[in-house]
Amino acid sequence: MSRNITAMKYSVALLALIGLIASTSLRAQSPLEVDAIAFRYDSTRIEVEVDYGVLERALAFKQVNNTWTAPIAARIEIWQNGAVADKKDIRDTVRFSGTQQQLDSVGANKLLGTMVFPVVYAPLTFAAFLWDRGSKDGKAIYDTIVIPVTIPDHDRTKFALGGIEFGSSMEKSNGAASPFEKSGYIYTPNPSAVYGENYTKLFFYSELYVPHASVDPAQSVNVITAVVDANGKEVVSNTQRVALLGESLPIMEGIDIDGLASDSYKLRIRVKSEDAIVAEAEKQFYYSSGMKLSEEAPERPTASALNDSELFAGSDFAKMTEAEINERLPQSMYWGSELDQKAAKKLTTLDSKQHFLFTFWRQQDAIHHSAQPFDAYRLFLKRLGEAETQFKYQKTPGWKTDRGRIWITYGPPARVTTVTFDPSLKPYIIWEYDRNSEMRLRDGNFPQFAFLDRQGGGNYFLVHSNVIGENYEPDWQTREALRLAH
């Protein structure tokens, strides 16, 4: 591949990125797993570490006598600002001795690897894992996974944290060479970021960067780690004191997460010096368990125990009237893709709408790693009810308001700023979310939504967001001020 990516190829790659980020189940269920983490290298460069896992069932084994062999052919590329900044090939052969039945039984074994790339600081940095599937008509065929890389702050006068790497185990090194050695420990990565099924302890590794002037072995900071649920509630937390022994300090720990309900969570790391938070980082992971949240509906049979026809017959969708489903369909499309929305508009009969919604929410179960059928739908209904309670305006239902739509689509914001008096503007509200890989940004580090009450009566309209797909008006305040002045 040439040094520069053509505009078309880069667009295709970004489309692949969008699809893979939005459908996180691909990373969990695919035989290919990839994660990318960035740490400081020096004042001008970062180290991008790419962890990958390949299940053996993805390999094409060939038998010669009693030995099975399968080639591994892949490439890892680091993309920065539309160009390939660095790349490395993976070439290896896996060998297995035994019968076909024995080979099939080890198909879920995971082959783990890691590669490190020192590259310059760049705001648009991605890691691409290209799995070579051979060629067709003279053209190479790749399964490609693209991961956005969160870049650590390069201001060396401030405290900062590197990326967060999730692991499945951690043990002291015996001195033997290992690609997974970190600060005297063998740290086995978990690029799928899925826990609960095989792992009930969340291991993580990060690095704390200390300003040169603050290095003092007699001083220390508190490193606060917390597991945060989808509603922003801390469900597990721990604090450790870290002495400021140098300018780069390893932060590693194992947190017992056995017993969490099936859901998406975030690991949040905060560094507190005296009474101030001086650095923060977070990363999403997934937990799969049979446990249910107390406010959720009673446990239903799993998908393996019921076929789709039985599930449909017992679902809410099969019982909906024409009026009910005509309201629920556009509400559900807040979670739908453009293709889903187009397909929904073409439906004409009650039966087709019922089956469409059933299929749509079963697909959402897969995307969100639901432990039970319709867990995703129950989360949607919860947000729908909250939107109706909080954002209803006169005769306009809460879900039809801009704030209601954003709440249902993305969930509750992490931070809310309300400005009721500004001489040059009408009242406005700013919602800010924590970093979220499912919300692609045009600019900035955190998803933001700005709502303006143009009439002054409490009906707030979305005037700007840096989330791709939403209304983008970065100069909205200037524009509104000019509008009022005239």
N, C-alpha and C positions, 0 to 999 in steps of 0.2 A: 504494500500500500504506500502511495506517495506521501511525502511529508505533509502536504496540505490536503485537507478533505474538500472536495468540491461542494458547492452550495447544496446540490441535490442530495449528495450522500450524507451531508451533515443534517439536512432536514429529515431524511429517513431515519438517521440515528436518533434524532431527538424524538421522533414519533415512537420509536422503539422504547426510548426512555420513558416517555409519558405512559405508554401502555403498561410497562413493567412496574412502574411505581404505583400506578392506580390500582393494579390488580396484584396485591401483595401475595395472594395465594399462589401465584406462579412461582415465586421464590421459595415458598414453603413446600409446595408439592412437586416441583420440577426436580429432576435428578441433578440439576445444576444449581449450585448455591454460591453467591458472591457477596462480599462485603468490602468496603473501602474506607480506610481511616487515614487521617492526616495528622502528622506530628511535626513539630519544628525540627529543622535540620541545622540551619544557621540563620543569620540575619536576612539572607536573601532567598533562601530555599526552604521547602518543606519536604517531608518524607511521606509519600503516599504508600501505605501498606495495603495490599490487596489480598484478602483471604478468599480461598475458593474451596468448594467441596463438590465432588462428583460421585454419585452413587454408581456402584459397579454395574447395575442393570442398564446404565446408559452406554456401556462399552460394547463393542462388537467383537465378541470372542470367536476365535477359530481354534479348532481342535487338531492337534498333531499328536497321534498316539494317545498318551494319557495326560498330555499337557495342553492347557488352554492358554492362549495369549491374546491380548487386546492392546492395540496401540492407543496412546493418548496424544492427541494433537490439538493444541489450543494456542491462543495468543492473548496477552493482556496488553491493552493500550491505555495510555493516559492522554485524555483530550483536554486541551486548554485553549479557550478562545477560538474554537473552530479548526484547530490543527492538532496533529498527533505530536505530543511533546516527548513521548518515550514509548517504547514497546519492547516486549520480550516474548519469545516463543516457549511453549511447554511441549517437550517431546519426551515420551517415556513409553514403557511397555509394562503392562500388568500380566503376571503369570500365575496360573492356578493349576494345581494337580488334583484330579478327582473326577467323579462322574458328572454327568449333566445335571442330575438331581442335586448333587452337592453344590455345583456351581450356581444353580438357581437359588439355593437357600442362602447364599451369601450375597445375593444381588443388592441387598439394602446396605451393605457395608459402604462406608463413606471414605473416599480417598481425599485427604486434606492436603492443602499446600498453601504457601504464602510467597509473595514477591514484594520487594520494596523498590520504590522509584524516587530518587531525589530529583525534584523539579522546582522551578521558580514559583514564587507566589503568583496566583492568578485567581480572580474572582469566579471565573467559569471553569471549573475543573471537574472532569468526570473520569471514572474508571470503566473501561469496557472489557468484558470477558467474552471472547469469541471462540466458541466450540466448533472445531472443524468437523463437519459432517461429510466431507468428501467433495465431489464436484458433479455437475450436471451440465451437459452441452458445453464443456470447457470452462464453466464458471464455478468458482468455489462457493460452497454453501455453508453458512455459519448459523448456529444458534447464538444469539447475542444478548447479553445482559449488560445494561448500562446503569451505573450507580453514581449519583451526584456526591461529590466530596466536600464536606464541610471544612473550610480552611480555618485553622487557629489564628488568633490575632497575632500579628507580627510586631506589634508595639512592645518593645522590650523594656519599656519603663513602667509597664503595668503587669499585674498578675493576669495570667491567662491559663486556660486548659486546652489540651490537645483533644483529638477525637476520642470517642469511646468505642472500645473493641469488646464485643461480647465473646465469652468463652464457655465451654462446657466442663472444663476441669482445670485445675492448677495444682502443681506439685513442685517441690524443690528439685532443682536441677542436680543431676549426678555428675556433672562435668562433661558429659558426652556432647558432641556437637549436635545441635538441633535448630531447625529454622523457627521453632516456636519458643526459643529461650528469650525471656524478658526479665532482666534484673535479678538473675539467680533463680528463676522459676521457669518450668516448662508450662506454658500457657496455651492450651488447646483451643483454637478459635471455634466459634459456632456461627458460620456465615449465614445460616438460615434465620437466626434470631428467634427461633421457636423453642419454647420451653414447656415443661409440664408432662409431655408424653415420655420423653427419655431423660430429661434433666429437670430436677426440682430445685436446683441451686443455680442462681444467676451469678456467674463470674464476670468481672469486667476489668479492663485495664485502661488507664488514661495517664496523662502526664501533666503535672503542674509546673508552670513556668513562672519563676520568681524574678522580679527585678533585681539587678545586681546590687543596688543600694539596700535591698531588704534582706539579703542573705545574712543570716545570723543564727548559728546553731542554738543559741540560747532562747531564740524566739520561735513561735509556732503559730499555726493557723488551724482552724477547725474545718475539716472536710466533711460536709453533710451530704450523705447519699440517701435518696428516697425513691421508692417506687410509687408512681402516680397513676391513678386510674383515669378512665376516659372523661370523668367529671371533674378532674383536677384535684381529687382527694388523695392525700398521702396514705397509702395502705401499709407501707413498710418504710422505716427510716433508721438511720444509724449515723453516728458522729464519731470521727476519729481525729486525734491531734497529730499533726504532721510538723515536725521540726524543719525549719528553713535551712537545710544543710547545704543547698546548692541552688543553681539557677534552673535545673531541670530535675524534677522529682517524680518517681513512679507512684501512681495511685492505683492500687489493685485490691480487690476484695471479693469475697463470695457471700452473697445474700441468700438466705433461705426463703424461697418463694412458694414452697409447697402449701397448697390450700387456697391459692388465688382462684377466683372464678375465671372461666374462659373469657378472654377479652384482649384488647390491645392496651398496652401499658407503656409508660415512659420511665426510663431511669434518669433521674435528675441529679447532677452533682453540683454542689455549691461550695465555694470556698469563702469562709468568713474570717476576716481579720478584725479583731476587736469587735465592733458592733456593726460592721459593714460587710455586705457581700461584694467581694472583689473579683470574682470570676464565676462563670456558670456554663454548664454544658448539659445537653440531654440527648437521649436517643430512644427510639421506639423499639419495643420487642413484643412478642405475642406469647400468650399462655393458653394452653389447651388442656382442659380438665373437665371432669364430669360434674364439678360443683357448680351451683347456681347462685346468683345474687338473691338476697332475701326478698327484694321487691319484684323479682321476675315471676313469671307464671310457673306453675308446677311443672316438673320435668315431664316431657313427652317422650315417646319412644324415639330412638335414634333413627337416622335415615337407613341404617343397615337393617333395622327391624321392620321398617315399613317401606313399601314401594311407593312411587310417586302418586299412583291413583288413589291409594289409601290415604296418603298425606293430604292430597287435594280434597278428598271427600270430608275429611275432618277439619279442614282449615276454615278460617274466617272468609276467605275469598269465595268459597263455594256457596256461602250463605248470603252474600251481599246482594242487595237489590240494585236495580238500575241506577237509582239516585245515589246510593251509597258508593257504588263503584265509579260513577262518573265524577265523584269528588275525590275518592282515594287515588284514582289513576294519575291526575296531574300532581297531586301531593307527592306520590311515590317517585315521580320523574325528577324531583329535586336530587335524588340519588342516582338517576339514570344518565347514561351516556347520550351523546347526540343521536346515535343509532337507535337507542331505546326510545327516545322521545319521538323520533320520526315514526317508528313502528307503532307506538301507542296511538298516535293521531290517526292511523289508518284503520283502527279497530272499530267495528260497527255493531256487533252483537254482544249481548250480555255474556254469553258463554265464552266468546273469544277474549273479552276483557278479563273475566275471572281467571282463565287459564294463563293469560299473559302475566297478570300480577303474581300468580302462584309461581310461575317459572322465574320471573324477575327476582323475587325475594329469595328463592332457593339459590339463585346465582349469587346474590349478595351474601348468603350464608357462606358460600365457598370463598368469596373474596375476603370476608372478615373472619375466617376461621371459626365459624360458629360451632359450638359443641352440640347444640340441639337445633332441630329445624325451627326456622323463623326467629332465631335470636336477634338477627339483624333487624327484622321487621319490628320486634318489640322495642329495640333501641330507637328506631325511627318513630314509633308511636309515642314513646316517652318524650322525645324532642318536640313532636307535633303538639302534644298536650301543653308542654311548657310554652311554646310559641303562642298558642291560643290564650293562655293565661296572662302572659307578659306583654304581648304586642298587639292585641286586638285594638282597632281604632274605630270608634263609632260602629258603623255597620260592616266594616272591612274585617274579615276573619284574620286572626293572627298569622296564619300560614301564608296569606296573600300579601302581607306587608314585607318590605325589604328586609327588615331585621328578622322577621320570622323565617323568611326563606334562608337567610345566611345561618341562622341558629340551627334549623333543621338539616341543612346541607353539611355544615362544618362542625356543628356542636357549639357549646358555650365558649366564649372568648376567655383567654387567660387574664386579660387586663382590660378595663373599661375606663375611658376618660370622658367626662361629661363637661361641656363648656356651655353654661347657660347665659353668660354675659360676655359679649365681645362687641365693642363699639362698631366694628366694621362687618360683622357677620350675624346671621341668625343663629339660634342655638344649634350645637352640633355634638355628635358623640363619636368617639374613636374606639373601635374594638381592635385589640391586638391579640394575636394567637402566638403560642409558642411555635418553634420550628417544627414543621410537619412535612414529611417527604411527599405526602399526597396533595399538598398545596404548592403548585409551581408558581414562582414569583417572577415578575418582570424586573424588579429591583428590590433592594433592601434585604435584610436578614430575617425579618419576621412578617408573617401575613398581617395585613391591616385592612380595615374597612372603615370608611368615613361616612356617617349618616348626617344629613342636614334637615332641619325642620324649617322649611321655607316659609310656611304660613304662621309659624309660631303657636300652633295649637297642639303639638305633641305627635304629629305624623311625620316621622323621619324617613327620608328617602336616601338610598345609597347614591353617593355622588362620586366616590372614588375607592378603588382598591388596587393593590399591587399584585393581586392574585390573577394569574392568566385565566381569561374567560369571563372576568368581571369588568365592570365599567372602570376604565383607566383614565383619570383626569388628575395628574399630579399637581396641576396649578389650579385646582378647584377653588382654593381659598381666595386667590387673586381674582379669578373669574367671578365668584359670587360677590366679592367686595365691590367690583366694578359694576355689577348688575344692580346692587343696592344703591350705589352712588348715582346711578342714572334713573 
